[in-house]
Amino acid sequence: MDAIMISVHKNYACFSRLMDRLRLDWQPDLKEMPTFIISASRPELIVKPFSLKYIAELYEK
């Protein structure tokens, strides 16, 4: 794999439409498309601000 995509959706239906569209538009180049879903509305979830600084810190080491 050589790419990553992060997307935010209002509900599962919106996510599902995006996945369907990607499969249609990218075939036959798209071999695998592993996904995971996380609900950001859970009170026990600790959400950090989106930043790539964590990756940059690893790269600098």
PDBQT receptor file of N, H, CA, C and O in Angstrom, charges set to zero:
ATOM      1  N   MET A   1       0.838  -1.172   0.000  1.00  0.00    +0.000 N 
ATOM      2  CA  MET A   1       0.000   0.000   0.000  1.00  0.00    +0.000 C 
ATOM      3  C   MET A   1       0.885   1.237   0.000  1.00  0.00    +0.000 C 
ATOM      4  O   MET A   1       1.952   1.256   0.614  1.00  0.00    +0.000 OA
ATOM      5  N   ASP A   2       0.434   2.249  -0.685  1.00  0.00    +0.000 N 
ATOM      6  H   ASP A   2      -0.433   2.234  -1.184  1.00  0.00    +0.000 HD
ATOM      7  CA  ASP A   2       1.245   3.456  -0.760  1.00  0.00    +0.000 C 
ATOM      8  C   ASP A   2       0.430   4.735  -0.586  1.00  0.00    +0.000 C 
ATOM      9  O   ASP A   2       0.868   5.809  -0.997  1.00  0.00    +0.000 OA
ATOM     10  N   ALA A   3      -0.742   4.626   0.017  1.00  0.00    +0.000 N 
ATOM     11  H   ALA A   3      -1.097   3.753   0.351  1.00  0.00    +0.000 HD
ATOM     12  CA  ALA A   3      -1.564   5.816   0.236  1.00  0.00    +0.000 C 
ATOM     13  C   ALA A   3      -2.439   5.623   1.464  1.00  0.00    +0.000 C 
ATOM     14  O   ALA A   3      -2.713   4.502   1.891  1.00  0.00    +0.000 OA
ATOM     15  N   ILE A   4      -2.865   6.741   2.013  1.00  0.00    +0.000 N 
ATOM     16  H   ILE A   4      -2.642   7.652   1.666  1.00  0.00    +0.000 HD
ATOM     17  CA  ILE A   4      -3.798   6.737   3.130  1.00  0.00    +0.000 C 
ATOM     18  C   ILE A   4      -4.820   7.836   2.885  1.00  0.00    +0.000 C 
ATOM     19  O   ILE A   4      -4.500   8.889   2.334  1.00  0.00    +0.000 OA
ATOM     20  N   MET A   5      -6.043   7.577   3.297  1.00  0.00    +0.000 N 
ATOM     21  H   MET A   5      -6.302   6.721   3.744  1.00  0.00    +0.000 HD
ATOM     22  CA  MET A   5      -7.083   8.580   3.176  1.00  0.00    +0.000 C 
ATOM     23  C   MET A   5      -7.819   8.644   4.505  1.00  0.00    +0.000 C 
ATOM     24  O   MET A   5      -8.202   7.616   5.062  1.00  0.00    +0.000 OA
ATOM     25  N   ILE A   6      -8.011   9.842   5.002  1.00  0.00    +0.000 N 
ATOM     26  H   ILE A   6      -7.699  10.677   4.549  1.00  0.00    +0.000 HD
ATOM     27  CA  ILE A   6      -8.787  10.049   6.215  1.00  0.00    +0.000 C 
ATOM     28  C   ILE A   6     -10.028  10.827   5.807  1.00  0.00    +0.000 C 
ATOM     29  O   ILE A   6      -9.943  11.858   5.141  1.00  0.00    +0.000 OA
ATOM     30  N   SER A   7     -11.177  10.315   6.219  1.00  0.00    +0.000 N 
ATOM     31  H   SER A   7     -11.246   9.477   6.760  1.00  0.00    +0.000 HD
ATOM     32  CA  SER A   7     -12.419  11.005   5.877  1.00  0.00    +0.000 C 
ATOM     33  C   SER A   7     -13.327  11.054   7.092  1.00  0.00    +0.000 C 
ATOM     34  O   SER A   7     -13.281  10.182   7.959  1.00  0.00    +0.000 OA
ATOM     35  N   VAL A   8     -14.148  12.082   7.138  1.00  0.00    +0.000 N 
ATOM     36  H   VAL A   8     -14.185  12.790   6.433  1.00  0.00    +0.000 HD
ATOM     37  CA  VAL A   8     -15.098  12.271   8.228  1.00  0.00    +0.000 C 
ATOM     38  C   VAL A   8     -16.486  12.292   7.617  1.00  0.00    +0.000 C 
ATOM     39  O   VAL A   8     -16.726  12.973   6.620  1.00  0.00    +0.000 OA
ATOM     40  N   HIS A   9     -17.402  11.541   8.222  1.00  0.00    +0.000 N 
ATOM     41  H   HIS A   9     -17.207  10.988   9.032  1.00  0.00    +0.000 HD
ATOM     42  CA  HIS A   9     -18.752  11.417   7.658  1.00  0.00    +0.000 C 
ATOM     43  C   HIS A   9     -19.800  11.656   8.727  1.00  0.00    +0.000 C 
ATOM     44  O   HIS A   9     -19.587  11.361   9.903  1.00  0.00    +0.000 OA
ATOM     45  N   LYS A  10     -20.921  12.186   8.309  1.00  0.00    +0.000 N 
ATOM     46  H   LYS A  10     -21.094  12.425   7.354  1.00  0.00    +0.000 HD
ATOM     47  CA  LYS A  10     -22.034  12.447   9.217  1.00  0.00    +0.000 C 
ATOM     48  C   LYS A  10     -22.653  11.146   9.730  1.00  0.00    +0.000 C 
ATOM     49  O   LYS A  10     -23.094  11.071  10.877  1.00  0.00    +0.000 OA
ATOM     50  N   ASN A  11     -22.683  10.128   8.876  1.00  0.00    +0.000 N 
ATOM     51  H   ASN A  11     -22.325  10.189   7.945  1.00  0.00    +0.000 HD
ATOM     52  CA  ASN A  11     -23.273   8.851   9.260  1.00  0.00    +0.000 C 
ATOM     53  C   ASN A  11     -22.681   7.738   8.393  1.00  0.00    +0.000 C 
ATOM     54  O   ASN A  11     -21.881   7.989   7.492  1.00  0.00    +0.000 OA
ATOM     55  N   TYR A  12     -23.094   6.511   8.686  1.00  0.00    +0.000 N 
ATOM     56  H   TYR A  12     -23.744   6.308   9.418  1.00  0.00    +0.000 HD
ATOM     57  CA  TYR A  12     -22.551   5.359   7.964  1.00  0.00    +0.000 C 
ATOM     58  C   TYR A  12     -22.960   5.366   6.494  1.00  0.00    +0.000 C 
ATOM     59  O   TYR A  12     -22.192   4.927   5.638  1.00  0.00    +0.000 OA
ATOM     60  N   ALA A  13     -24.148   5.854   6.194  1.00  0.00    +0.000 N 
ATOM     61  H   ALA A  13     -24.773   6.210   6.890  1.00  0.00    +0.000 HD
ATOM     62  CA  ALA A  13     -24.606   5.901   4.800  1.00  0.00    +0.000 C 
ATOM     63  C   ALA A  13     -23.672   6.752   3.946  1.00  0.00    +0.000 C 
ATOM     64  O   ALA A  13     -23.360   6.384   2.814  1.00  0.00    +0.000 OA
ATOM     65  N   CYS A  14     -23.225   7.879   4.477  1.00  0.00    +0.000 N 
ATOM     66  H   CYS A  14     -23.478   8.178   5.397  1.00  0.00    +0.000 HD
ATOM     67  CA  CYS A  14     -22.285   8.742   3.740  1.00  0.00    +0.000 C 
ATOM     68  C   CYS A  14     -20.961   8.025   3.511  1.00  0.00    +0.000 C 
ATOM     69  O   CYS A  14     -20.393   8.097   2.421  1.00  0.00    +0.000 OA
ATOM     70  N   PHE A  15     -20.471   7.338   4.530  1.00  0.00    +0.000 N 
ATOM     71  H   PHE A  15     -20.932   7.279   5.415  1.00  0.00    +0.000 HD
ATOM     72  CA  PHE A  15     -19.239   6.566   4.404  1.00  0.00    +0.000 C 
ATOM     73  C   PHE A  15     -19.396   5.480   3.342  1.00  0.00    +0.000 C 
ATOM     74  O   PHE A  15     -18.515   5.292   2.504  1.00  0.00    +0.000 OA
ATOM     75  N   SER A  16     -20.507   4.776   3.381  1.00  0.00    +0.000 N 
ATOM     76  H   SER A  16     -21.223   4.928   4.062  1.00  0.00    +0.000 HD
ATOM     77  CA  SER A  16     -20.760   3.692   2.438  1.00  0.00    +0.000 C 
ATOM     78  C   SER A  16     -20.818   4.201   0.998  1.00  0.00    +0.000 C 
ATOM     79  O   SER A  16     -20.298   3.552   0.090  1.00  0.00    +0.000 OA
ATOM     80  N   ARG A  17     -21.438   5.339   0.789  1.00  0.00    +0.000 N 
ATOM     81  H   ARG A  17     -21.860   5.866   1.526  1.00  0.00    +0.000 HD
ATOM     82  CA  ARG A  17     -21.488   5.928  -0.562  1.00  0.00    +0.000 C 
ATOM     83  C   ARG A  17     -20.091   6.255  -1.075  1.00  0.00    +0.000 C 
ATOM     84  O   ARG A  17     -19.784   6.029  -2.246  1.00  0.00    +0.000 OA
ATOM     85  N   LEU A  18     -19.247   6.788  -0.193  1.00  0.00    +0.000 N 
ATOM     86  H   LEU A  18     -19.496   6.971   0.758  1.00  0.00    +0.000 HD
ATOM     87  CA  LEU A  18     -17.872   7.092  -0.601  1.00  0.00    +0.000 C 
ATOM     88  C   LEU A  18     -17.126   5.816  -0.992  1.00  0.00    +0.000 C 
ATOM     89  O   LEU A  18     -16.443   5.785  -2.016  1.00  0.00    +0.000 OA
ATOM     90  N   MET A  19     -17.253   4.772  -0.185  1.00  0.00    +0.000 N 
ATOM     91  H   MET A  19     -17.807   4.797   0.646  1.00  0.00    +0.000 HD
ATOM     92  CA  MET A  19     -16.570   3.521  -0.494  1.00  0.00    +0.000 C 
ATOM     93  C   MET A  19     -17.055   2.939  -1.820  1.00  0.00    +0.000 C 
ATOM     94  O   MET A  19     -16.250   2.464  -2.621  1.00  0.00    +0.000 OA
ATOM     95  N   ASP A  20     -18.353   2.974  -2.052  1.00  0.00    +0.000 N 
ATOM     96  H   ASP A  20     -19.007   3.361  -1.402  1.00  0.00    +0.000 HD
ATOM     97  CA  ASP A  20     -18.900   2.491  -3.326  1.00  0.00    +0.000 C 
ATOM     98  C   ASP A  20     -18.343   3.287  -4.493  1.00  0.00    +0.000 C 
ATOM     99  O   ASP A  20     -17.970   2.719  -5.519  1.00  0.00    +0.000 OA
ATOM    100  N   ARG A  21     -18.287   4.601  -4.335  1.00  0.00    +0.000 N 
ATOM    101  H   ARG A  21     -18.590   5.063  -3.501  1.00  0.00    +0.000 HD
ATOM    102  CA  ARG A  21     -17.792   5.472  -5.411  1.00  0.00    +0.000 C 
ATOM    103  C   ARG A  21     -16.312   5.203  -5.693  1.00  0.00    +0.000 C 
ATOM    104  O   ARG A  21     -15.897   5.155  -6.851  1.00  0.00    +0.000 OA
ATOM    105  N   LEU A  22     -15.529   5.031  -4.648  1.00  0.00    +0.000 N 
ATOM    106  H   LEU A  22     -15.866   5.069  -3.707  1.00  0.00    +0.000 HD
ATOM    107  CA  LEU A  22     -14.106   4.735  -4.839  1.00  0.00    +0.000 C 
ATOM    108  C   LEU A  22     -13.906   3.413  -5.563  1.00  0.00    +0.000 C 
ATOM    109  O   LEU A  22     -13.059   3.304  -6.450  1.00  0.00    +0.000 OA
ATOM    110  N   ARG A  23     -14.684   2.414  -5.183  1.00  0.00    +0.000 N 
ATOM    111  H   ARG A  23     -15.371   2.502  -4.463  1.00  0.00    +0.000 HD
ATOM    112  CA  ARG A  23     -14.563   1.109  -5.853  1.00  0.00    +0.000 C 
ATOM    113  C   ARG A  23     -14.920   1.220  -7.333  1.00  0.00    +0.000 C 
ATOM    114  O   ARG A  23     -14.271   0.597  -8.173  1.00  0.00    +0.000 OA
ATOM    115  N   LEU A  24     -15.938   2.001  -7.660  1.00  0.00    +0.000 N 
ATOM    116  H   LEU A  24     -16.466   2.507  -6.978  1.00  0.00    +0.000 HD
ATOM    117  CA  LEU A  24     -16.331   2.172  -9.067  1.00  0.00    +0.000 C 
ATOM    118  C   LEU A  24     -15.287   2.955  -9.856  1.00  0.00    +0.000 C 
ATOM    119  O   LEU A  24     -14.920   2.568 -10.965  1.00  0.00    +0.000 OA
ATOM    120  N   ASP A  25     -14.812   4.056  -9.279  1.00  0.00    +0.000 N 
ATOM    121  H   ASP A  25     -15.110   4.370  -8.377  1.00  0.00    +0.000 HD
ATOM    122  CA  ASP A  25     -13.886   4.949  -9.995  1.00  0.00    +0.000 C 
ATOM    123  C   ASP A  25     -12.478   4.388 -10.131  1.00  0.00    +0.000 C 
ATOM    124  O   ASP A  25     -11.796   4.671 -11.116  1.00  0.00    +0.000 OA
ATOM    125  N   TRP A  26     -12.031   3.598  -9.162  1.00  0.00    +0.000 N 
ATOM    126  H   TRP A  26     -12.585   3.367  -8.362  1.00  0.00    +0.000 HD
ATOM    127  CA  TRP A  26     -10.641   3.167  -9.147  1.00  0.00    +0.000 C 
ATOM    128  C   TRP A  26     -10.427   1.754  -9.678  1.00  0.00    +0.000 C 
ATOM    129  O   TRP A  26      -9.280   1.324  -9.801  1.00  0.00    +0.000 OA
ATOM    130  N   GLN A  27     -11.460   1.036  -9.987  1.00  0.00    +0.000 N 
ATOM    131  H   GLN A  27     -12.392   1.385  -9.887  1.00  0.00    +0.000 HD
ATOM    132  CA  GLN A  27     -11.279  -0.309 -10.543  1.00  0.00    +0.000 C 
ATOM    133  C   GLN A  27     -10.676  -0.201 -11.930  1.00  0.00    +0.000 C 
ATOM    134  O   GLN A  27     -11.045   0.731 -12.645  1.00  0.00    +0.000 OA
ATOM    135  N   PRO A  28      -9.806  -1.049 -12.360  1.00  0.00    +0.000 N 
ATOM    136  CA  PRO A  28      -9.277  -2.246 -11.708  1.00  0.00    +0.000 C 
ATOM    137  C   PRO A  28      -8.009  -1.998 -10.894  1.00  0.00    +0.000 C 
ATOM    138  O   PRO A  28      -7.404  -2.946 -10.393  1.00  0.00    +0.000 OA
ATOM    139  N   ASP A  29      -7.597  -0.729 -10.755  1.00  0.00    +0.000 N 
ATOM    140  H   ASP A  29      -8.088   0.041 -11.162  1.00  0.00    +0.000 HD
ATOM    141  CA  ASP A  29      -6.353  -0.425 -10.041  1.00  0.00    +0.000 C 
ATOM    142  C   ASP A  29      -6.434  -0.692  -8.544  1.00  0.00    +0.000 C 
ATOM    143  O   ASP A  29      -5.418  -0.964  -7.904  1.00  0.00    +0.000 OA
ATOM    144  N   LEU A  30      -7.617  -0.616  -7.993  1.00  0.00    +0.000 N 
ATOM    145  H   LEU A  30      -8.442  -0.395  -8.513  1.00  0.00    +0.000 HD
ATOM    146  CA  LEU A  30      -7.788  -0.793  -6.563  1.00  0.00    +0.000 C 
ATOM    147  C   LEU A  30      -7.886  -2.280  -6.233  1.00  0.00    +0.000 C 
ATOM    148  O   LEU A  30      -8.867  -2.937  -6.581  1.00  0.00    +0.000 OA
ATOM    149  N   LYS A  31      -6.874  -2.798  -5.567  1.00  0.00    +0.000 N 
ATOM    150  H   LYS A  31      -6.077  -2.264  -5.285  1.00  0.00    +0.000 HD
ATOM    151  CA  LYS A  31      -6.840  -4.220  -5.224  1.00  0.00    +0.000 C 
ATOM    152  C   LYS A  31      -7.445  -4.469  -3.850  1.00  0.00    +0.000 C 
ATOM    153  O   LYS A  31      -8.259  -5.377  -3.683  1.00  0.00    +0.000 OA
ATOM    154  N   GLU A  32      -7.050  -3.669  -2.870  1.00  0.00    +0.000 N 
ATOM    155  H   GLU A  32      -6.389  -2.931  -3.005  1.00  0.00    +0.000 HD
ATOM    156  CA  GLU A  32      -7.528  -3.806  -1.501  1.00  0.00    +0.000 C 
ATOM    157  C   GLU A  32      -7.893  -2.426  -0.974  1.00  0.00    +0.000 C 
ATOM    158  O   GLU A  32      -7.313  -1.420  -1.384  1.00  0.00    +0.000 OA
ATOM    159  N   MET A  33      -8.843  -2.387  -0.075  1.00  0.00    +0.000 N 
ATOM    160  H   MET A  33      -9.314  -3.204   0.258  1.00  0.00    +0.000 HD
ATOM    161  CA  MET A  33      -9.199  -1.130   0.550  1.00  0.00    +0.000 C 
ATOM    162  C   MET A  33      -9.624  -1.402   1.998  1.00  0.00    +0.000 C 
ATOM    163  O   MET A  33     -10.808  -1.328   2.325  1.00  0.00    +0.000 OA
ATOM    164  N   PRO A  34      -8.650  -1.716   2.862  1.00  0.00    +0.000 N 
ATOM    165  CA  PRO A  34      -9.003  -1.954   4.259  1.00  0.00    +0.000 C 
ATOM    166  C   PRO A  34      -9.490  -0.650   4.904  1.00  0.00    +0.000 C 
ATOM    167  O   PRO A  34      -8.961   0.425   4.619  1.00  0.00    +0.000 OA
ATOM    168  N   THR A  35     -10.481  -0.753   5.756  1.00  0.00    +0.000 N 
ATOM    169  H   THR A  35     -10.911  -1.626   5.987  1.00  0.00    +0.000 HD
ATOM    170  CA  THR A  35     -11.041   0.425   6.415  1.00  0.00    +0.000 C 
ATOM    171  C   THR A  35     -11.271   0.130   7.883  1.00  0.00    +0.000 C 
ATOM    172  O   THR A  35     -11.308  -1.028   8.300  1.00  0.00    +0.000 OA
ATOM    173  N   PHE A  36     -11.423   1.170   8.647  1.00  0.00    +0.000 N 
ATOM    174  H   PHE A  36     -11.392   2.110   8.308  1.00  0.00    +0.000 HD
ATOM    175  CA  PHE A  36     -11.906   1.035  10.012  1.00  0.00    +0.000 C 
ATOM    176  C   PHE A  36     -12.742   2.264  10.322  1.00  0.00    +0.000 C 
ATOM    177  O   PHE A  36     -12.542   3.334   9.747  1.00  0.00    +0.000 OA
ATOM    178  N   ILE A  37     -13.670   2.093  11.229  1.00  0.00    +0.000 N 
ATOM    179  H   ILE A  37     -13.832   1.224  11.696  1.00  0.00    +0.000 HD
ATOM    180  CA  ILE A  37     -14.599   3.158  11.585  1.00  0.00    +0.000 C 
ATOM    181  C   ILE A  37     -14.494   3.401  13.084  1.00  0.00    +0.000 C 
ATOM    182  O   ILE A  37     -14.419   2.461  13.875  1.00  0.00    +0.000 OA
ATOM    183  N   ILE A  38     -14.489   4.664  13.456  1.00  0.00    +0.000 N 
ATOM    184  H   ILE A  38     -14.549   5.428  12.812  1.00  0.00    +0.000 HD
ATOM    185  CA  ILE A  38     -14.478   5.014  14.867  1.00  0.00    +0.000 C 
ATOM    186  C   ILE A  38     -15.504   6.122  15.084  1.00  0.00    +0.000 C 
ATOM    187  O   ILE A  38     -15.594   7.059  14.290  1.00  0.00    +0.000 OA
ATOM    188  N   SER A  39     -16.256   6.013  16.138  1.00  0.00    +0.000 N 
ATOM    189  H   SER A  39     -16.183   5.252  16.783  1.00  0.00    +0.000 HD
ATOM    190  CA  SER A  39     -17.246   7.033  16.476  1.00  0.00    +0.000 C 
ATOM    191  C   SER A  39     -16.583   8.059  17.383  1.00  0.00    +0.000 C 
ATOM    192  O   SER A  39     -16.113   7.716  18.468  1.00  0.00    +0.000 OA
ATOM    193  N   ALA A  40     -16.542   9.302  16.952  1.00  0.00    +0.000 N 
ATOM    194  H   ALA A  40     -16.923   9.580  16.071  1.00  0.00    +0.000 HD
ATOM    195  CA  ALA A  40     -15.914  10.365  17.744  1.00  0.00    +0.000 C 
ATOM    196  C   ALA A  40     -16.878  10.935  18.777  1.00  0.00    +0.000 C 
ATOM    197  O   ALA A  40     -16.505  11.840  19.523  1.00  0.00    +0.000 OA
ATOM    198  N   SER A  41     -18.095  10.435  18.840  1.00  0.00    +0.000 N 
ATOM    199  H   SER A  41     -18.399   9.700  18.234  1.00  0.00    +0.000 HD
ATOM    200  CA  SER A  41     -19.072  10.971  19.788  1.00  0.00    +0.000 C 
ATOM    201  C   SER A  41     -19.114  10.188  21.095  1.00  0.00    +0.000 C 
ATOM    202  O   SER A  41     -19.953  10.469  21.952  1.00  0.00    +0.000 OA
ATOM    203  N   ARG A  42     -18.233   9.219  21.262  1.00  0.00    +0.000 N 
ATOM    204  H   ARG A  42     -17.552   8.991  20.566  1.00  0.00    +0.000 HD
ATOM    205  CA  ARG A  42     -18.189   8.447  22.505  1.00  0.00    +0.000 C 
ATOM    206  C   ARG A  42     -17.511   9.276  23.592  1.00  0.00    +0.000 C 
ATOM    207  O   ARG A  42     -16.422   9.801  23.358  1.00  0.00    +0.000 OA
ATOM    208  N   PRO A  43     -18.119   9.412  24.780  1.00  0.00    +0.000 N 
ATOM    209  CA  PRO A  43     -17.527  10.259  25.827  1.00  0.00    +0.000 C 
ATOM    210  C   PRO A  43     -16.203   9.714  26.372  1.00  0.00    +0.000 C 
ATOM    211  O   PRO A  43     -15.383  10.493  26.858  1.00  0.00    +0.000 OA
ATOM    212  N   GLU A  44     -15.975   8.411  26.306  1.00  0.00    +0.000 N 
ATOM    213  H   GLU A  44     -16.642   7.778  25.911  1.00  0.00    +0.000 HD
ATOM    214  CA  GLU A  44     -14.723   7.849  26.834  1.00  0.00    +0.000 C 
ATOM    215  C   GLU A  44     -13.562   7.967  25.844  1.00  0.00    +0.000 C 
ATOM    216  O   GLU A  44     -12.422   7.655  26.188  1.00  0.00    +0.000 OA
ATOM    217  N   LEU A  45     -13.841   8.408  24.641  1.00  0.00    +0.000 N 
ATOM    218  H   LEU A  45     -14.768   8.661  24.362  1.00  0.00    +0.000 HD
ATOM    219  CA  LEU A  45     -12.816   8.522  23.610  1.00  0.00    +0.000 C 
ATOM    220  C   LEU A  45     -12.005   9.803  23.799  1.00  0.00    +0.000 C 
ATOM    221  O   LEU A  45     -12.567  10.885  23.970  1.00  0.00    +0.000 OA
ATOM    222  N   ILE A  46     -10.698   9.670  23.767  1.00  0.00    +0.000 N 
ATOM    223  H   ILE A  46     -10.242   8.791  23.628  1.00  0.00    +0.000 HD
ATOM    224  CA  ILE A  46      -9.812  10.836  23.850  1.00  0.00    +0.000 C 
ATOM    225  C   ILE A  46      -9.392  11.184  22.430  1.00  0.00    +0.000 C 
ATOM    226  O   ILE A  46      -8.696  10.412  21.771  1.00  0.00    +0.000 OA
ATOM    227  N   VAL A  47      -9.812  12.329  21.972  1.00  0.00    +0.000 N 
ATOM    228  H   VAL A  47     -10.378  12.957  22.507  1.00  0.00    +0.000 HD
ATOM    229  CA  VAL A  47      -9.533  12.744  20.606  1.00  0.00    +0.000 C 
ATOM    230  C   VAL A  47      -8.457  13.820  20.623  1.00  0.00    +0.000 C 
ATOM    231  O   VAL A  47      -8.601  14.844  21.291  1.00  0.00    +0.000 OA
ATOM    232  N   LYS A  48      -7.382  13.582  19.888  1.00  0.00    +0.000 N 
ATOM    233  H   LYS A  48      -7.265  12.750  19.346  1.00  0.00    +0.000 HD
ATOM    234  CA  LYS A  48      -6.318  14.571  19.766  1.00  0.00    +0.000 C 
ATOM    235  C   LYS A  48      -6.585  15.424  18.528  1.00  0.00    +0.000 C 
ATOM    236  O   LYS A  48      -7.183  14.941  17.567  1.00  0.00    +0.000 OA
ATOM    237  N   PRO A  49      -6.158  16.665  18.536  1.00  0.00    +0.000 N 
ATOM    238  CA  PRO A  49      -6.276  17.481  17.320  1.00  0.00    +0.000 C 
ATOM    239  C   PRO A  49      -5.492  16.824  16.186  1.00  0.00    +0.000 C 
ATOM    240  O   PRO A  49      -4.426  16.251  16.411  1.00  0.00    +0.000 OA
ATOM    241  N   PHE A  50      -6.019  16.908  14.981  1.00  0.00    +0.000 N 
ATOM    242  H   PHE A  50      -6.885  17.373  14.798  1.00  0.00    +0.000 HD
ATOM    243  CA  PHE A  50      -5.335  16.312  13.832  1.00  0.00    +0.000 C 
ATOM    244  C   PHE A  50      -4.033  17.043  13.570  1.00  0.00    +0.000 C 
ATOM    245  O   PHE A  50      -4.004  18.267  13.438  1.00  0.00    +0.000 OA
ATOM    246  N   SER A  51      -2.968  16.282  13.498  1.00  0.00    +0.000 N 
ATOM    247  H   SER A  51      -2.992  15.288  13.606  1.00  0.00    +0.000 HD
ATOM    248  CA  SER A  51      -1.659  16.856  13.234  1.00  0.00    +0.000 C 
ATOM    249  C   SER A  51      -0.731  15.770  12.711  1.00  0.00    +0.000 C 
ATOM    250  O   SER A  51      -0.846  14.603  13.087  1.00  0.00    +0.000 OA
ATOM    251  N   LEU A  52       0.175  16.161  11.856  1.00  0.00    +0.000 N 
ATOM    252  H   LEU A  52       0.268  17.109  11.551  1.00  0.00    +0.000 HD
ATOM    253  CA  LEU A  52       1.185  15.227  11.366  1.00  0.00    +0.000 C 
ATOM    254  C   LEU A  52       2.502  15.373  12.134  1.00  0.00    +0.000 C 
ATOM    255  O   LEU A  52       3.506  14.761  11.771  1.00  0.00    +0.000 OA
ATOM    256  N   LYS A  53       2.493  16.184  13.196  1.00  0.00    +0.000 N 
ATOM    257  H   LYS A  53       1.677  16.680  13.491  1.00  0.00    +0.000 HD
ATOM    258  CA  LYS A  53       3.734  16.417  13.942  1.00  0.00    +0.000 C 
ATOM    259  C   LYS A  53       4.256  15.136  14.581  1.00  0.00    +0.000 C 
ATOM    260  O   LYS A  53       5.465  14.980  14.757  1.00  0.00    +0.000 OA
ATOM    261  N   TYR A  54       3.348  14.210  14.932  1.00  0.00    +0.000 N 
ATOM    262  H   TYR A  54       2.367  14.337  14.788  1.00  0.00    +0.000 HD
ATOM    263  CA  TYR A  54       3.791  12.955  15.535  1.00  0.00    +0.000 C 
ATOM    264  C   TYR A  54       4.614  12.142  14.539  1.00  0.00    +0.000 C 
ATOM    265  O   TYR A  54       5.601  11.513  14.921  1.00  0.00    +0.000 OA
ATOM    266  N   ILE A  55       4.229  12.148  13.296  1.00  0.00    +0.000 N 
ATOM    267  H   ILE A  55       3.427  12.659  12.985  1.00  0.00    +0.000 HD
ATOM    268  CA  ILE A  55       4.987  11.462  12.257  1.00  0.00    +0.000 C 
ATOM    269  C   ILE A  55       6.312  12.167  12.030  1.00  0.00    +0.000 C 
ATOM    270  O   ILE A  55       7.345  11.518  11.867  1.00  0.00    +0.000 OA
ATOM    271  N   ALA A  56       6.287  13.490  12.020  1.00  0.00    +0.000 N 
ATOM    272  H   ALA A  56       5.448  14.017  12.153  1.00  0.00    +0.000 HD
ATOM    273  CA  ALA A  56       7.520  14.263  11.819  1.00  0.00    +0.000 C 
ATOM    274  C   ALA A  56       8.513  13.989  12.944  1.00  0.00    +0.000 C 
ATOM    275  O   ALA A  56       9.714  13.879  12.698  1.00  0.00    +0.000 OA
ATOM    276  N   GLU A  57       8.023  13.880  14.165  1.00  0.00    +0.000 N 
ATOM    277  H   GLU A  57       7.047  13.970  14.365  1.00  0.00    +0.000 HD
ATOM    278  CA  GLU A  57       8.915  13.589  15.292  1.00  0.00    +0.000 C 
ATOM    279  C   GLU A  57       9.568  12.226  15.142  1.00  0.00    +0.000 C 
ATOM    280  O   GLU A  57      10.748  12.076  15.460  1.00  0.00    +0.000 OA
ATOM    281  N   LEU A  58       8.844  11.244  14.674  1.00  0.00    +0.000 N 
ATOM    282  H   LEU A  58       7.886  11.365  14.416  1.00  0.00    +0.000 HD
ATOM    283  CA  LEU A  58       9.421   9.912  14.440  1.00  0.00    +0.000 C 
ATOM    284  C   LEU A  58      10.451   9.963  13.332  1.00  0.00    +0.000 C 
ATOM    285  O   LEU A  58      11.487   9.304  13.413  1.00  0.00    +0.000 OA
ATOM    286  N   TYR A  59      10.176  10.743  12.293  1.00  0.00    +0.000 N 
ATOM    287  H   TYR A  59       9.334  11.279  12.226  1.00  0.00    +0.000 HD
ATOM    288  CA  TYR A  59      11.077  10.857  11.157  1.00  0.00    +0.000 C 
ATOM    289  C   TYR A  59      12.389  11.520  11.569  1.00  0.00    +0.000 C 
ATOM    290  O   TYR A  59      13.450  11.147  11.069  1.00  0.00    +0.000 OA
ATOM    291  N   GLU A  60      12.331  12.490  12.468  1.00  0.00    +0.000 N 
ATOM    292  H   GLU A  60      11.469  12.793  12.874  1.00  0.00    +0.000 HD
ATOM    293  CA  GLU A  60      13.517  13.220  12.886  1.00  0.00    +0.000 C 
ATOM    294  C   GLU A  60      14.451  12.361  13.754  1.00  0.00    +0.000 C 
ATOM    295  O   GLU A  60      15.649  12.636  13.830  1.00  0.00    +0.000 OA
ATOM    296  N   LYS A  61      13.911  11.331  14.403  1.00  0.00    +0.000 N 
ATOM    297  H   LYS A  61      12.938  11.108  14.341  1.00  0.00    +0.000 HD
ATOM    298  CA  LYS A  61      14.730  10.491  15.290  1.00  0.00    +0.000 C 
ATOM    299  C   LYS A  61      15.629   9.593  14.563  1.00  0.00    +0.000 C 
ATOM    300  O   LYS A  61      16.374   8.832  15.181  1.00  0.00    +0.000 OA
TER     301      LYS A  61
